Amino acid sequence: MGYLFWFWYAVGFGLLVFYRVPHFLGFSNGLFLLFFAMYAISMEIRVSRLGGSGSALYLYARASVVFISTMLIEAYGVATAIPFGRYDYTPVLGITAWGVPLAIGAAWVGVVSVCSAMSASASRLWSAVQTGLWAMCFDFVLDPASEASGFWKWSDSGFYYGIPWQNFASWFVIAFVLAWLLYPPRRSDKACGPSISAAPFRLYQALVVLFGILAWKAGLSAAGFAAILITAAAEGRLYDARRKVAKGGGRREANPRGQTKVV
């Protein structure tokens, strides 16, 4: 799945940044978010072989819960402006249900999965808090760049490119609650500290960079600067996590293929 995602990412990056997506490839925007979710789940499955976080069936069931719950929240948001604010989706992202593109539910699956993997901790509460923070930070880049790209349109006024503050607060709360309920620490995390894989960090950074460049291209300099800071923060988090694992001595580090490396 990784090869397919990165191929699609490279093609999309080139088209979005240096040209534009041709009309006959309009379906590719939504498909990109689907591949993102599938790739994130595939990383969970590989890492679960080391950490014992559940079977593939369980992980797909968990992703389905995230998909359905976030689709319902988004549908309620489109209809009532609660909790995010007043906005509407355009046809760009493809097939919809209740006024929400199915690709948005897939995007939430990928975001919660990747952000929770970046937040691995022996503490369930701290892991959930970090997941919420990483998701919220991502949206500071995603939202203005996506509106500029025509994925959705805000009707509210707000402090940040017309986006209301409650949108970002809602991203934190939703990701926090889903992580708290569905993404407990793996048994290996409880036993010997968190296992660290660079793969979710690189995936997160790649998406931040993509939308950050789109923000720069649209003249949204604050979002572009935010992308730089968030990418650096993710790198710092990875470095710090690996340093702590190494300092503990002899703990295991998970790579995306579920293999074990003693550090």
VOBA-1610 file (N, C-alpha, C; in pm, whole numbers, padded with zeros to 5 digits, always signed):
BEGIN
Met+00082-00121+00000Met+00000+00000+00000Met+00086+00126+00000Gly+00201+00117+00066Gly+00289+00233+00074Gly+00335+00281-00062Tyr+00372+00186-00150Tyr+00419+00224-00283Tyr+00310+00297-00362Leu+00187+00247-00350Leu+00075+00309-00421Leu+00050+00450-00369Phe+00051+00465-00237Phe+00026+00598-00180Phe+00133+00697-00224Trp+00261+00657-00211Trp+00368+00752-00243Trp+00372+00784-00393Phe+00335+00688-00477Phe+00324+00718-00620Phe+00215+00822-00643Trp+00099+00801-00581Trp-00013+00894-00596Trp+00024+01031-00538Tyr+00096+01028-00427Tyr+00140+01153-00365Tyr+00232+01230-00459Ala+00328+01161-00520Ala+00423+01227-00609Ala+00354+01288-00731Val+00261+01213-00789Val+00187+01264-00904Val+00102+01384-00863Gly+00030+01370-00752Gly-00054+01479-00705Gly+00026+01601-00666Phe+00141+01579-00604Phe+00228+01690-00566Phe+00269+01770-00689Gly+00311+01698-00792Gly+00355+01766-00913Gly+00244+01845-00980Leu+00125+01784-00986Leu+00013+01852-01051Leu-00036+01971-00971Leu-00053+01952-00840Leu-00108+02059-00756Leu-00012+02176-00741Val+00116+02144-00726Val+00213+02249-00697Val+00259+02320-00823Phe+00285+02244-00930Phe+00345+02304-01049Phe+00246+02329-01164Tyr+00129+02271-01153Tyr+00033+02289-01262Tyr-00107+02294-01200Arg-00191+02206-01235Arg-00323+02191-01175Arg-00372+02051-01209Val-00472+02004-01136Val-00527+01871-01163Val-00620+01881-01284Pro-00591+01808-01392Pro-00679+01812-01509Pro-00821+01769-01474His-00916+01818-01549His-01056+01788-01520His-01083+01637-01519Phe-01022+01565-01613Phe-01050+01421-01621Phe-00988+01343-01506Leu-00900+01409-01427Leu-00843+01346-01307Leu-00903+01404-01180Gly-01018+01468-01192Gly-01081+01529-01075Gly-01109+01430-00963Phe-01134+01304-00999Phe-01161+01202-00898Phe-01040+01175-00809Ser-00921+01214-00854Ser-00798+01178-00783Ser-00786+01247-00648Asn-00851+01362-00629Asn-00842+01431-00500Asn-00900+01346-00387Gly-01021+01294-00410Gly-01082+01209-00309Gly-01010+01077-00294Leu-00962+01022-00407Leu-00891+00895-00402Leu-00762+00907-00322Phe-00697+01022-00329Phe-00575+01045-00252Phe-00601+01029-00103Leu-00712+01084-00055Leu-00745+01073+00088Leu-00779+00929+00126Leu-00841+00856+00034Leu-00868+00715+00060Leu-00738+00636+00071Phe-00643+00660-00019Phe-00514+00592-00013Phe-00439+00629+00115Phe-00453+00754+00157Phe-00392+00799+00283Phe-00444+00715+00399Ala-00575+00697+00407Ala-00633+00618+00516Ala-00588+00472+00509Met-00587+00415+00389Met-00548+00276+00373Met-00402+00255+00410Tyr-00318+00350+00373Tyr-00176+00341+00408Tyr-00157+00350+00558Ala-00229+00441+00623Ala-00219+00454+00768Ala-00261+00325+00838Ile-00369+00263+00790Ile-00414+00137+00850Ile-00312+00026+00826Ser-00252+00024+00708Ser-00152-00079+00679Ser-00031-00066+00772Met+00005+00057+00808Met+00114+00075+00904Met+00073+00025+01042Glu-00052+00047+01080Glu-00101-00004+01208Glu-00090-00156+01212Ile-00130-00220+01103Ile-00127-00366+01098Ile+00015-00418+01113Arg+00110-00354+01045Arg+00249-00398+01053Arg+00305-00381+01193Val+00279-00265+01252Val+00331-00239+01386Val+00263-00328+01489Ser+00137-00365+01466Ser+00065-00448+01563Ser+00129-00585+01579Arg+00203-00630+01479Arg+00271-00759+01491Arg+00375-00757+01602Leu+00428-00639+01629Leu+00524-00624+01739Leu+00454-00590+01868Gly+00362-00492+01862Gly+00304-00438+01984Gly+00182-00511+02035Gly+00125-00600+01956Gly+00009-00673+02004Gly-00113-00585+02023Ser-00135-00489+01930Ser-00245-00395+01947Ser-00374-00441+01880Gly-00378-00565+01835Gly-00501-00617+01778Gly-00480-00677+01641Ser-00576-00761+01600Ser-00570-00825+01469Ser-00605-00724+01361Ala-00580-00765+01236Ala-00615-00679+01123Ala-00765-00652+01121Leu-00845-00753+01155Leu-00991-00735+01158Leu-01030-00629+01260Tyr-00968-00634+01377Tyr-00996-00534+01481Tyr-00957-00394+01434Leu-00842-00382+01369Leu-00795-00251+01325Leu-00885-00193+01216Tyr-00933-00279+01127Tyr-01027-00230+01025Tyr-01161-00192+01089Ala-01203-00269+01190Ala-01327-00234+01260Ala-01313-00100+01331Arg-01197-00078+01392Arg-01172+00049+01459Arg-01175+00164+01359Ala-01111+00144+01245Ala-01113+00247+01141Ala-01256+00275+01094Ser-01338+00171+01088Ser-01477+00190+01047Ser-01554+00275+01147Val-01526+00255+01275Val-01590+00336+01379Val-01550+00482+01364Val-01421+00506+01340Val-01373+00644+01319Val-01440+00704+01196Phe-01446+00627+01089Phe-01507+00676+00964Phe-01652+00715+00986Ile-01730+00626+01044Ile-01873+00651+01060Ile-01898+00766+01157Ser-01827+00766+01269Ser-01850+00871+01369Ser-01812+01009+01315Thr-01702+01018+01244Thr-01662+01149+01192Thr-01751+01193+01076Met-01799+01099+00997Met-01894+01136+00891Met-02021+01193+00952Leu-02068+01133+01061Leu-02188+01184+01128Leu-02164+01321+01188Ile-02047+01340+01249Ile-02013+01471+01306Ile-02005+01576+01196Glu-01940+01541+01086Glu-01928+01634+00974Glu-02065+01667+00915Ala-02151+01567+00902Ala-02284+01589+00847Ala-02364+01683+00937Tyr-02354+01662+01067Tyr-02421+01751+01162Tyr-02361+01891+01152Gly-02231+01898+01133Gly-02166+02028+01121Gly-02210+02105+00998Val-02222+02035+00885Val-02267+02101+00762Val-02410+02151+00778Ala-02494+02073+00848Ala-02635+02108+00861Ala-02660+02218+00965Thr-02577+02222+01070Thr-02608+02311+01183Thr-02498+02412+01215Ala-02382+02399+01154Ala-02265+02482+01184Ala-02205+02450+01320Ile-02247+02340+01382Ile-02192+02294+01509Ile-02124+02160+01485Pro-02003+02138+01526Pro-01920+02221+01615Pro-01818+02309+01542Phe-01801+02291+01412Phe-01688+02354+01343Phe-01712+02501+01307Gly-01834+02536+01276Gly-01865+02665+01218Gly-01942+02642+01088Arg-01973+02749+01016Arg-02055+02736+00896Arg-01967+02718+00772Tyr-01984+02605+00707Tyr-01905+02572+00588Tyr-01984+02476+00500Asp-01941+02462+00377Asp-02002+02368+00283Asp-01893+02307+00196Tyr-01913+02180+00162Tyr-01820+02112+00073Tyr-01858+02136-00073Thr-01757+02140-00157Thr-01778+02152-00301Thr-01777+02012-00362Pro-01807+01996-00491Pro-01804+01863-00553Pro-01663+01808-00577Val-01559+01884-00546Val-01423+01846-00583Val-01382+01711-00525Leu-01424+01681-00402Leu-01378+01559-00335Leu-01463+01436-00366Gly-01560+01451-00455Gly-01630+01332-00504Gly-01758+01297-00431Ile-01787+01168-00428Ile-01915+01115-00379Ile-01941+01160-00236Thr-02066+01200-00210Thr-02103+01251-00078Thr-02211+01165-00013Ala-02219+01176+00118Ala-02329+01121+00197Ala-02366+01225+00300Trp-02493+01263+00305Trp-02540+01367+00398Trp-02467+01500+00377Gly-02428+01526+00253Gly-02361+01652+00222Gly-02213+01653+00251Val-02157+01537+00286Val-02015+01526+00321Val-01947+01426+00228Pro-01837+01464+00163Pro-01765+01368+00078Pro-01717+01248+00160Leu-01732+01129+00106Leu-01682+01009+00174Leu-01532+01019+00199Ala-01463+01093+00114Ala-01319+01110+00130Ala-01285+01180+00261Ile-01376+01262+00314Ile-01350+01331+00440Ile-01346+01232+00556Gly-01437+01135+00556Gly-01432+01031+00658Gly-01303+00952+00652Ala-01258+00922+00528Ala-01130+00853+00511Ala-01015+00937+00562Ala-01021+01068+00537Ala-00915+01157+00584Ala-00907+01156+00736Trp-01022+01156+00802Trp-01022+01150+00949Trp-00960+01019+00998Val-00988+00909+00931Val-00926+00781+00968Val-00775+00793+00964Gly-00723+00848+00854Gly-00579+00862+00840Gly-00520+00957+00943Val-00586+01070+00966Val-00534+01169+01060Val-00527+01112+01202Val-00635+01051+01248Val-00637+00998+01384Val-00536+00884+01399Ser-00526+00799+01298Ser-00431+00688+01303Ser-00287+00737+01311Val-00251+00828+01220Val-00113+00877+01215Val-00079+00958+01340Cys-00169+01045+01381Cys-00141+01129+01498Cys-00131+01046+01625Ser-00211+00942+01637Ser-00201+00856+01755Ser-00071+00776+01753Ala-00026+00735+01635Ala+00102+00665+01625Ala+00218+00755+01663Met+00209+00883+01629Met+00312+00980+01667Met+00312+01008+01816Ser+00201+00976+01882Ser+00182+01012+02022Ser+00196+00894+02116Ala+00258+00785+02069Ala+00270+00665+02151Ala+00326+00696+02288Ser+00255+00650+02390Ser+00294+00678+02528Ser+00237+00569+02617Ala+00300+00546+02731Ala+00246+00452+02828Ala+00123+00509+02896Ser+00102+00639+02887Ser-00013+00707+02947Ser-00122+00726+02843Arg-00237+00670+02869Arg-00349+00683+02775Arg-00392+00829+02760Leu-00399+00901+02870Leu-00441+01041+02866Leu-00343+01126+02788Trp-00215+01113+02816Trp-00114+01194+02749Trp-00108+01162+02600Ser-00124+01036+02566Ser-00126+00997+02425Ser-00244+01061+02353Ala-00361+01062+02417Ala-00480+01123+02356Ala-00464+01274+02341Val-00404+01338+02442Val-00381+01483+02434Val-00290+01516+02317Gln-00181+01440+02304Gln-00089+01464+02193Gln-00156+01440+02058Thr-00238+01336+02050Thr-00310+01309+01926Thr-00396+01428+01886Gly-00468+01483+01983Gly-00550+01600+01956Gly-00468+01720+01911Leu-00354+01740+01973Leu-00269+01854+01938Leu-00211+01840+01797Trp-00163+01720+01763Trp-00108+01700+01629Trp-00216+01717+01522Ala-00336+01667+01550Ala-00446+01683+01455Ala-00481+01831+01437Met-00489+01904+01547Met-00522+02046+01540Met-00414+02123+01465Cys-00288+02093+01492Cys-00179+02160+01421Cys-00188+02134+01271Phe-00216+02011+01234Phe-00230+01978+01092Phe-00339+02062+01027Asp-00449+02084+01098Asp-00559+02159+01039Asp-00526+02306+01020Phe-00432+02359+01097Phe-00390+02497+01076Phe-00329+02517+00936Val-00279+02408+00878Val-00225+02414+00741Val-00328+02364+00641Leu-00393+02253+00676Leu-00488+02189+00585Leu-00605+02279+00548Asp-00666+02341+00647Asp-00793+02410+00623Asp-00780+02529+00527Pro-00688+02623+00553Pro-00678+02735+00458Pro-00633+02692+00319Ala-00540+02594+00312Ala-00493+02548+00181Ala-00603+02477+00105Ser-00684+02399+00176Ser-00793+02325+00110Ser-00903+02418+00062Glu-00933+02522+00141Glu-01033+02618+00095Glu-00983+02691-00030Ala-00855+02727-00029Ala-00798+02794-00146Ala-00799+02703-00268Ser-00791+02571-00245Ser-00793+02474-00355Ser-00934+02438-00399Gly-01034+02492-00329Gly-01173+02469-00369Gly-01235+02343-00314Phe-01178+02283-00208Phe-01235+02161-00151Phe-01360+02192-00070Trp-01360+02303+00001Trp-01477+02347+00077Trp-01473+02498+00089Lys-01581+02554+00141Lys-01593+02699+00150Lys-01648+02738+00287Trp-01578+02829+00354Trp-01624+02880+00483Trp-01717+02998+00461Ser-01826+03000+00538Ser-01920+03112+00534Ser-01909+03199+00658Asp-01833+03154+00757Asp-01814+03227+00881Asp-01697+03323+00869Ser-01686+03409+00966Ser-01566+03491+00980Ser-01485+03434+01096Gly-01355+03449+01090Gly-01271+03395+01195Gly-01137+03464+01198Phe-01061+03434+01302Phe-00933+03502+01324Phe-00825+03457+01226Tyr-00844+03344+01161Tyr-00738+03283+01081Tyr-00792+03252+00942Tyr-00769+03341+00849Tyr-00819+03326+00712Tyr-00970+03303+00707Gly-01041+03366+00798Gly-01186+03353+00801Gly-01237+03223+00861Ile-01147+03145+00920Ile-01185+03017+00980Ile-01207+03040+01130Pro-01323+03004+01184Pro-01352+03031+01325Pro-01268+02946+01419Trp-01246+03000+01538Trp-01160+02931+01636Trp-01216+02796+01676Gln-01352+02784+01679Gln-01409+02658+01726Gln-01380+02543+01632Asn-01346+02573+01506Asn-01308+02466+01415Asn-01183+02394+01465Phe-01084+02471+01505Phe-00959+02411+01551Phe-00977+02344+01687Ala-01058+02406+01773Ala-01088+02343+01901Ala-01160+02210+01880Ser-01249+02206+01781Ser-01323+02082+01753Ser-01231+01973+01700Trp-01136+02011+01617Trp-01038+01912+01570Trp-00965+01849+01687Phe-00924+01932+01782Phe-00855+01878+01899Phe-00946+01783+01976Val-01068+01827+02005Val-01159+01747+02088Val-01193+01615+02020Ile-01225+01619+01891Ile-01264+01497+01820Ile-01149+01397+01817Ala-01030+01443+01781Ala-00915+01353+01777Ala-00881+01301+01916Phe-00891+01388+02017Phe-00863+01347+02155Phe-00959+01237+02199Val-01088+01258+02178Val-01188+01160+02222Val-01172+01027+02150Leu-01152+01032+02018Leu-01135+00908+01943Leu-01010+00834+01987Ala-00902+00907+02011Ala-00778+00842+02057Ala-00797+00783+02196Trp-00866+00856+02282Trp-00889+00809+02419Trp-00974+00681+02420Leu-01075+00678+02337Leu-01167+00564+02337Leu-01115+00445+02258Leu-01044+00471+02148Leu-01015+00363+02052Leu-00868+00329+02037Tyr-00778+00415+02085Tyr-00635+00392+02063Tyr-00559+00387+02196Pro-00583+00284+02277Pro-00509+00272+02403Pro-00364+00236+02377Pro-00276+00258+02476Pro-00135+00219+02458Pro-00124+00070+02429Arg-00031+00035+02340Arg-00007-00106+02313Arg+00055-00172+02436Arg+00043-00304+02443Arg+00099-00376+02557Arg+00248-00353+02570Ser+00318-00343+02456Ser+00462-00319+02461Ser+00492-00181+02517Asp+00405-00082+02490Asp+00425+00052+02543Asp+00413+00051+02695Lys+00317-00025+02747Lys+00298-00031+02891Lys+00413-00105+02959Ala+00465-00206+02889Ala+00567-00289+02951Ala+00704-00224+02952Cys+00742-00160+02842Cys+00881-00112+02833Cys+00892+00024+02767Gly+00783+00100+02764Gly+00790+00231+02702Gly+00749+00224+02556Pro+00720+00336+02494Pro+00668+00336+02358Pro+00769+00288+02254Ser+00719+00212+02158Ser+00800+00173+02042Ser+00789+00284+01938Ile+00899+00318+01873Ile+00901+00434+01786Ile+00924+00392+01641Ser+00837+00434+01554Ser+00852+00415+01410Ser+00854+00552+01346Ala+00944+00571+01251Ala+00952+00700+01182Ala+00843+00714+01077Ala+00784+00603+01032Ala+00690+00607+00919Ala+00573+00702+00940Pro+00500+00698+01053Pro+00389+00793+01068Pro+00434+00938+01071Phe+00552+00964+01125Phe+00606+01100+01126Phe+00632+01148+00984Arg+00692+01063+00903Arg+00722+01101+00765Arg+00593+01123+00684Leu+00494+01041+00710Leu+00366+01058+00641Leu+00301+01189+00682Tyr+00299+01216+00811Tyr+00243+01342+00861Tyr+00316+01462+00803Gln+00449+01456+00805Gln+00528+01567+00752Gln+00504+01586+00602Ala+00491+01476+00529Ala+00468+01487+00384Ala+00338+01559+00354Leu+00235+01530+00431Leu+00106+01596+00410Leu+00113+01743+00450Val+00181+01771+00561Val+00195+01911+00604Val+00272+01990+00499Val+00378+01931+00445Val+00457+01999+00342Val+00372+02024+00217Leu+00296+01924+00173Leu+00212+01940+00054Leu+00114+02055+00071Phe+00039+02053+00180Phe-00060+02159+00200Phe+00006+02292+00234Gly+00124+02286+00294Gly+00198+02410+00319Gly+00240+02478+00191Ile+00288+02399+00095Ile+00327+02456-00035Ile+00205+02510-00109Leu+00092+02438-00099Leu-00031+02490-00159Leu-00072+02622-00095Ala-00049+02633+00036Ala-00080+02759+00105Ala+00009+02872+00053Trp+00139+02846+00042Trp+00231+02946-00013Trp+00189+02986-00154Lys+00152+02886-00234Lys+00112+02911-00372Lys-00010+03003-00379Ala-00099+02989-00279Ala-00220+03071-00275Ala-00199+03204-00204Gly-00076+03230-00161Gly-00047+03356-00093Gly-00082+03355+00054Leu-00101+03237+00113Leu-00137+03226+00255Leu-00009+03205+00336Ser+00065+03312+00356Ser+00199+03299+00414Ser+00197+03248+00557Ala+00097+03287+00636Ala+00090+03240+00775Ala+00076+03088+00780Ala-00008+03032+00693Ala-00024+02887+00687Ala+00105+02821+00637Gly+00175+02887+00545Gly+00303+02834+00497Gly+00406+02830+00607Phe+00415+02937+00686Phe+00508+02938+00799Phe+00468+02834+00903Ala+00337+02818+00924Ala+00289+02717+01019Ala+00334+02578+00975Ala+00332+02552+00844Ala+00375+02422+00793Ala+00522+02396+00826Ile+00605+02498+00814Ile+00747+02484+00847Ile+00764+02450+00995Leu+00695+02523+01080Leu+00707+02503+01225Leu+00654+02366+01266Ile+00542+02325+01208Ile+00482+02196+01245Ile+00568+02080+01197Thr+00624+02092+01077Thr+00715+01988+01027Thr+00836+01975+01118Ala+00891+02087+01160Ala+01006+02085+01251Ala+00967+02028+01387Ala+00848+02061+01435Ala+00802+02009+01564Ala+00787+01857+01559Ala+00735+01805+01448Ala+00722+01660+01433Ala+00859+01593+01433Glu+00956+01656+01367Glu+01091+01600+01366Glu+01150+01602+01507Gly+01124+01710+01580Gly+01172+01719+01717Gly+01109+01614+01806Arg+00981+01588+01786Arg+00911+01486+01865Arg+00971+01348+01837Leu+00998+01318+01710Leu+01058+01189+01676Leu+01196+01176+01739Tyr+01277+01280+01728Tyr+01411+01277+01786Tyr+01405+01257+01936Asp+01316+01330+02003Asp+01305+01320+02148Asp+01257+01183+02191Ala+01159+01128+02118Ala+01107+00996+02152Ala+01215+00889+02137Arg+01292+00897+02030Arg+01399+00799+02009Arg+01509+00815+02114Arg+01536+00938+02151Arg+01638+00963+02254Arg+01596+00900+02387Lys+01469+00915+02421Lys+01421+00859+02547Lys+01423+00707+02546Val+01386+00649+02430Val+01389+00503+02419Val+01533+00453+02431Ala+01626+00521+02362Ala+01767+00482+02367Ala+01823+00497+02508Lys+01782+00602+02577Lys+01830+00626+02713Lys+01785+00518+02808Gly+01664+00460+02778Gly+01614+00354+02863Gly+01694+00226+02849Gly+01757+00208+02732Gly+01847+00094+02713Gly+01776-00033+02675Gly+01807-00082+02555Gly+01761-00214+02515Gly+01614-00224+02483Arg+01544-00113+02471Arg+01404-00120+02436Arg+01388-00137+02287Arg+01271-00180+02249Arg+01250-00214+02109Arg+01198-00095+02031Glu+01242-00087+01908Glu+01194+00016+01816Glu+01123-00052+01700Ala+01000-00011+01676Ala+00922-00072+01568Ala+00945+00003+01439Asn+00970-00072+01332Asn+00969-00007+01201Asn+00837-00039+01134Pro+00803+00025+01022Pro+00671+00006+00965Pro+00642-00134+00917Arg+00743-00219+00906Arg+00720-00357+00865Arg+00702-00450+00984Gly+00697-00393+01104Gly+00672-00473+01221Gly+00792-00550+01270Gln+00913-00518+01219Gln+01033-00585+01263Gln+01084-00519+01390Thr+01178-00580+01456Thr+01227-00530+01583Thr+01373-00490+01573Lys+01402-00375+01629Lys+01539-00327+01635Lys+01571-00292+01779Val+01677-00347+01834Val+01715-00316+01971Val+01804-00194+01969Val+01768-00095+02053Val+01843+00030+02056Val+01901+00052+02195
//
